[in-house]
Amino acid sequence: MSEERNPFVIAQNRVKKAAAALGLDAATTELLCSPQREVAVALPVKMDDGTTKVFQGFRVQYNTARGPAKGGIRWFPTETIDTVRALACWMTWKAAVVDIPLGGGKGGVICDPKSLSETEKERLARAYIRAVGPVLGITKDVPAPDVYTNGQIMAWMMDEFEKMTMECHPGVITGKPIAIGGSQGRGDATARGGIYATRECAKAYGIDLKGQTCAVQGFGNAGQFAATLAEEILGMKVVAVSDSRGGVYNPEGMSAKELVEYKKANGSLAGFPGAKEITNEELIATKVCVLFPAALENTITEANASKVDAQIVCELANGPTTPEADVILDAKGIHVIPDYLANAGGVTVSYFEQCQNAQNYYWELEDVQKRLDQKMTNAFKAVYEMSEEKKTSLREAAYLVAIKRVADAMKLRGWC
């Protein structure tokens, strides 16, 4: 991976730029650019055919100045330690920008989940927890689902941790099924938080979203809920959606519910009735009011940013826009809601889940959604006010808000 595309180098450079703008000293900046702890593990797993396969895994605890580390576990064929470092870094700012008392962490396993049976997935999940369990805990580090992991995998992981400790620790893992301590509202939290942020962004810049168009690039969990909630909450029309196999487009709009049901039934969006098939690149260039990148990092680059034709880009994916692309989007007057603000609804409701686990008292769905709305609204307002004060983009403003909060906590602790 080239240094220009290395996600951790990108993350570090953004931190250095914000630190310079805040006038932070060299030691503070160095700490903000460095993971506090990294764990690399080899995971021997018995496969269904009787052979043993060794998987490589990671856990990075980036910064715990504001509280225990928090972050998902990704299972991905091309996972790298630098990707995990970058995501742990972004998790630190994500928790800080929405002002929840957590730090940043992330985990990953190099594997192809689509080639694994359910029993192999369970054995891999339990092997991972046995390996990294000593550095996990409600006062240390709390994992959650991420790319290609889900509530069932979190349930196996929590169960394995409890077997190791011989105690009940529902709060050690979030994103669990409701039956074993999960929170109402966790399933759509990432997208819902992004929708609330989009609503506030539109208000701030005088954009009327009702009846306007949107496109969703990446039609997994977050993308599907983004399409559904854009219709339900914002009153928008979904005109384009895509997944890893391609996309569909209809300028008159498509039913988000029907799109979700069609993909569930067919495994892809190809052939959706009444729609024209388009590529992911064509979707990025589609003229819409709001574009939701909801797939993987480095989706909008210097090569295609000039083609983006949206008023608002709400980054539901992590790191979908490169720094070079940012400059182009900013010059075009496009309002980019940065990833660690736009998709912070997931970690916010995960924090709510931890609170409920600790209290052994569970909230109604309406309470979760109301608290999430309040957190996301307050977070966007803080970022927007910083943007106006410093005459800078929403992304730079979000970094200034988040990094200042973490740096202040580090200084109060006497770390630098």
C-alpha positions in Angstrom: 0.0 0.0 0.0 1.4 3.4 -1.0 1.9 6.0 1.7 -0.6 8.2 -0.1 -3.3 5.6 0.3 -2.2 4.2 3.7 -5.2 5.0 5.9 -3.1 5.4 9.0 -0.7 7.9 7.4 -3.8 9.8 6.2 -5.2 9.7 9.8 -1.9 10.9 11.3 -1.6 13.7 8.8 -5.1 15.0 9.6 -4.2 14.9 13.3 -1.0 16.8 12.8 -2.8 19.5 10.8 -5.5 20.0 13.5 -2.9 19.9 16.3 -0.9 22.7 14.5 -4.1 24.7 14.2 -4.8 24.3 17.9 -1.2 25.2 18.8 -0.5 21.9 20.6 3.1 21.2 21.7 5.2 18.5 20.0 4.8 15.8 22.8 1.0 16.2 22.8 0.9 15.9 19.0 3.2 12.8 19.0 0.9 11.1 21.5 -2.2 12.0 19.5 -0.5 10.3 16.5 0.5 7.1 18.3 -1.5 4.1 19.4 -1.2 3.4 23.1 -1.3 -0.4 22.7 -1.3 -2.9 19.9 -1.9 -6.6 20.1 -1.2 -9.0 17.2 -2.4 -12.6 17.6 -2.3 -15.9 15.7 -5.6 -17.8 15.9 -5.5 -21.6 15.2 -9.0 -22.7 14.2 -10.3 -26.2 13.5 -12.1 -26.2 10.2 -15.1 -28.3 9.4 -13.0 -30.6 7.2 -10.8 -31.5 10.2 -7.8 -29.3 9.2 -6.5 -26.4 11.2 -6.1 -23.0 9.7 -4.2 -20.2 11.4 -5.8 -16.7 11.1 -4.0 -13.4 11.9 -5.8 -10.9 14.2 -5.2 -7.5 15.7 -6.5 -5.3 18.5 -5.5 -1.6 18.8 -6.3 0.6 21.8 -5.5 4.0 20.4 -6.2 6.5 23.2 -8.0 6.1 26.5 -7.6 9.6 28.0 -11.4 10.1 28.0 -12.4 6.6 28.9 -12.1 2.9 28.0 -11.3 2.0 24.4 -14.3 1.4 22.2 -14.4 0.1 18.6 -15.6 -2.7 16.3 -14.0 -5.9 15.1 -13.7 -6.3 11.3 -13.4 -9.6 9.5 -11.9 -8.8 6.1 -9.7 -10.7 3.5 -7.3 -7.8 3.1 -7.3 -6.5 6.6 -4.0 -4.8 7.7 -2.6 -3.4 10.9 -2.5 0.1 9.4 -6.2 0.0 8.6 -7.0 -1.1 12.2 -4.7 1.6 13.5 -6.4 4.2 11.4 -9.9 3.1 12.4 -8.9 3.0 16.1 -7.6 6.6 15.7 -10.9 7.7 14.1 -12.8 6.0 16.8 -11.0 8.2 19.3 -12.2 11.3 17.6 -15.6 9.9 17.0 -16.3 9.3 20.7 -14.9 12.7 21.5 -16.9 14.7 18.9 -20.2 13.3 20.2 -18.9 13.9 23.8 -19.2 10.4 25.2 -16.7 9.2 27.9 -14.9 6.6 25.8 -11.6 6.3 24.0 -10.8 4.7 20.6 -10.1 1.1 19.7 -10.4 -1.3 16.8 -9.9 -5.0 16.0 -9.5 -7.0 12.9 -9.0 -10.6 11.6 -7.7 -11.4 8.2 -10.2 -13.8 6.8 -12.9 -14.3 4.1 -16.1 -14.6 6.1 -18.1 -15.6 3.0 -16.1 -18.8 2.8 -16.6 -19.8 6.5 -19.5 -21.9 7.8 -21.4 -20.8 10.9 -19.5 -23.3 13.1 -16.2 -22.1 11.7 -17.2 -18.5 12.4 -18.1 -19.4 16.0 -14.7 -21.1 16.5 -12.9 -18.1 15.1 -14.9 -15.7 17.2 -14.1 -17.6 20.4 -10.4 -18.0 19.4 -10.1 -14.3 19.0 -11.5 -13.5 22.4 -9.3 -16.1 24.1 -6.3 -14.4 22.5 -7.2 -10.8 23.2 -9.4 -11.3 26.2 -6.7 -10.2 28.8 -6.8 -6.6 27.3 -10.6 -6.4 27.2 -13.1 -5.4 29.8 -15.7 -2.8 30.7 -13.0 -0.6 32.2 -10.4 -1.4 29.5 -11.7 -2.0 26.0 -15.2 -2.8 24.7 -15.5 -4.3 21.2 -18.5 -4.2 18.9 -19.5 -5.4 15.4 -18.0 -4.0 12.3 -17.5 -5.1 8.7 -18.7 -8.8 8.3 -19.4 -9.3 12.0 -22.8 -9.2 13.6 -24.8 -9.6 16.8 -24.5 -13.4 16.7 -20.7 -13.2 16.5 -20.8 -10.7 19.4 -22.9 -13.1 21.4 -20.3 -15.9 21.0 -17.5 -13.5 21.9 -19.3 -12.3 25.1 -20.0 -15.9 26.1 -16.3 -16.8 25.6 -15.2 -13.9 27.7 -17.6 -14.9 30.5 -16.3 -18.4 30.4 -12.7 -17.1 30.8 -13.6 -14.8 33.7 -16.4 -17.0 35.3 -18.5 -13.9 35.7 -21.3 -12.2 33.9 -20.0 -9.3 31.8 -22.7 -8.2 29.3 -21.1 -4.8 28.9 -17.8 -6.2 27.6 -19.2 -6.4 24.1 -21.9 -4.2 22.5 -24.0 -4.8 19.4 -25.4 -7.9 21.1 -28.8 -9.4 20.4 -31.4 -7.8 22.6 -32.1 -11.2 24.4 -28.7 -11.1 26.0 -28.3 -7.5 26.9 -28.3 -5.6 23.6 -29.9 -2.2 23.2 -33.1 -1.3 21.4 -32.2 0.9 18.4 -28.7 -0.5 17.9 -29.5 -2.0 14.5 -30.1 1.3 12.6 -28.0 3.5 14.9 -25.2 4.3 12.5 -27.5 5.3 9.7 -30.0 7.1 12.0 -27.2 9.2 13.5 -26.1 10.1 10.0 -29.7 11.1 9.1 -30.0 13.3 12.1 -26.6 14.9 11.2 -27.8 15.4 7.6 -31.0 17.1 8.9 -29.0 19.5 11.0 -26.5 20.2 8.2 -29.4 21.0 5.8 -30.8 23.4 8.4 -27.5 25.1 9.0 -27.0 25.8 5.3 -30.6 26.5 4.4 -31.3 23.4 2.3 -34.8 22.0 2.2 -34.5 18.2 2.0 -38.2 17.3 1.6 -38.8 15.8 -1.8 -35.1 16.1 -2.7 -33.0 13.2 -4.1 -30.4 11.0 -2.5 -28.0 8.2 -3.5 -26.5 5.4 -1.4 -23.2 3.9 -2.3 -22.8 0.6 -0.3 -26.0 -1.2 0.4 -25.1 -3.2 3.6 -26.6 -2.6 7.0 -25.8 1.2 7.2 -26.7 1.8 3.6 -30.0 0.0 3.7 -31.1 1.9 6.8 -29.9 5.2 5.4 -32.1 4.7 2.3 -35.1 3.7 4.5 -34.6 6.6 7.0 -33.9 9.2 4.4 -37.4 8.5 3.1 -39.0 8.1 6.5 -37.4 11.0 8.4 -36.2 13.4 5.8 -38.9 12.9 3.2 -36.3 12.3 0.4 -36.4 10.2 -2.8 -33.9 7.4 -3.2 -32.8 7.5 -6.9 -29.6 5.4 -6.9 -28.1 2.6 -4.8 -25.2 0.3 -5.3 -23.3 -2.6 -3.7 -20.1 -4.4 -4.5 -21.7 -5.9 -7.6 -23.0 -2.7 -9.1 -26.1 -0.5 -8.7 -29.4 0.6 -10.0 -30.8 4.1 -10.9 -34.3 5.5 -11.4 -34.6 9.3 -11.5 -38.3 9.1 -10.4 -37.2 7.4 -7.2 -37.3 3.8 -5.8 -38.9 2.4 -2.7 -36.2 1.8 -0.1 -38.2 -1.0 1.5 -38.5 -2.8 -1.9 -34.8 -2.3 -2.6 -33.9 -3.9 0.8 -36.3 -6.8 0.2 -35.1 -7.3 -3.3 -31.4 -7.5 -2.3 -32.3 -9.8 0.6 -34.1 -12.2 -1.8 -31.6 -12.0 -4.7 -28.3 -11.3 -3.1 -27.7 -8.2 -5.3 -29.5 -5.2 -6.7 -29.1 -6.3 -10.3 -32.4 -6.5 -12.2 -34.4 -4.4 -9.8 -37.7 -3.7 -11.6 -38.0 -0.3 -13.3 -34.4 0.7 -12.7 -31.4 1.1 -15.0 -28.2 -0.7 -13.9 -25.2 1.6 -13.1 -21.7 1.2 -11.8 -20.4 2.5 -8.5 -18.5 5.2 -10.3 -21.6 6.3 -12.1 -23.5 6.5 -8.8 -20.8 8.7 -7.3 -21.3 11.1 -10.2 -25.1 11.1 -10.0 -26.7 14.5 -9.5 -28.5 14.3 -6.1 -29.0 16.5 -3.0 -27.4 14.1 -0.6 -24.8 11.4 -1.3 -24.3 8.7 1.3 -21.0 6.8 0.9 -21.6 3.7 3.0 -19.1 1.2 1.8 -15.3 1.2 2.4 -12.4 3.7 2.7 -11.0 5.6 -0.3 -14.2 5.6 -2.4 -14.1 9.3 -3.3 -10.6 10.1 -4.6 -8.8 12.8 -6.6 -9.8 10.8 -9.7 -13.5 11.1 -9.2 -14.2 13.9 -6.7 -14.7 16.5 -9.5 -17.6 14.3 -10.7 -19.5 14.4 -7.4 -22.7 16.4 -7.9 -24.3 16.7 -4.5 -25.0 19.4 -2.0 -24.3 17.3 1.0 -22.0 14.2 1.4 -22.8 12.2 4.5 -19.9 9.8 5.2 -21.5 6.7 6.7 -18.4 4.6 5.8 -15.1 5.1 7.6 -12.6 7.1 5.5 -14.4 7.1 2.2 -12.9 10.5 1.1 -9.2 11.0 0.5 -7.5 14.3 1.6 -7.0 15.2 -2.1 -10.7 14.6 -2.8 -11.6 16.7 0.2 -9.9 19.8 -1.3 -11.9 19.3 -4.6 -15.2 18.8 -2.8 -14.6 21.9 -0.6 -13.8 24.0 -3.7 -17.0 22.8 -5.3 -19.0 24.1 -2.2 -20.1 20.6 -1.2 -20.8 20.2 2.5 -19.1 17.0 3.7 -20.3 15.6 7.1 -17.1 13.8 8.1 -17.2 10.1 8.9 -16.4 10.2 12.6 -19.3 12.6 13.1 -21.7 11.2 10.4 -21.4 7.6 11.5 -21.0 8.2 15.2 -24.6 7.0 15.9 -23.3 3.5 16.2 -20.8 4.1 18.9 -23.2 6.4 20.7 -25.9 3.7 21.0 -23.1 1.2 21.9 -22.3 3.6 24.8 -26.0 3.6 25.7 -25.9 -0.2 25.7 -22.9 -0.2 28.0 -24.9 2.2 30.3 -27.9 -0.1 30.3 -25.7 -3.2 31.0 -24.1 -1.5 33.9 -27.4 -0.4 35.4 -29.1 -3.8 34.5 -32.0 -1.6 33.4 -33.0 -1.3 29.8 -34.6 1.7 27.9 -37.5 1.8 25.5 -36.7 2.4 21.8 -38.2 5.9 21.9 -35.8 6.8 24.7 -32.8 5.5 22.8 -33.7 7.4 19.7 -34.5 10.6 21.5 -31.1 10.5 23.3 -29.3 9.7 20.0 -31.0 12.6 18.3 -29.9 14.9 21.1 -26.3 13.7 21.0 -26.0 14.0 17.2 -27.7 17.4 17.2 -25.4 18.8 19.8 -22.4 17.3 18.1 -23.2 18.8 14.7 -23.9 22.2 16.3 -20.5 22.2 18.0 -18.8 21.3 14.8 -20.7 23.8 12.7 -20.0 26.6 15.2 -16.3 25.7 15.1 -16.4 25.7 11.3 -18.0 29.2 11.2 -15.5 30.5 13.9 -12.4 29.2 12.1 -13.8 29.6 8.5 -12.9 26.0 7.7 -14.6 22.9 6.5 -16.8 20.7 8.6 -14.1 18.0 8.6 -11.4 20.3 9.8 -13.8 21.7 12.4 -14.7 18.3 13.7 -11.1 17.4 14.1 -10.5 20.6 16.0 -13.5 19.9 18.4 -12.5 16.3 19.0 -8.8 16.6 19.2 -9.0 19.5 21.6 -11.2 17.4 23.9 -8.8 14.5 23.9 -5.7 16.8 24.3 -7.4 18.6 27.3 -8.0 15.2 28.9 -4.4 14.1 28.3 -3.0 17.3 29.8 -5.3 17.0 32.9 -4.0 13.5 33.4 -0.4 14.8 33.2 0.5 12.7 30.2 2.2 15.6 28.5 
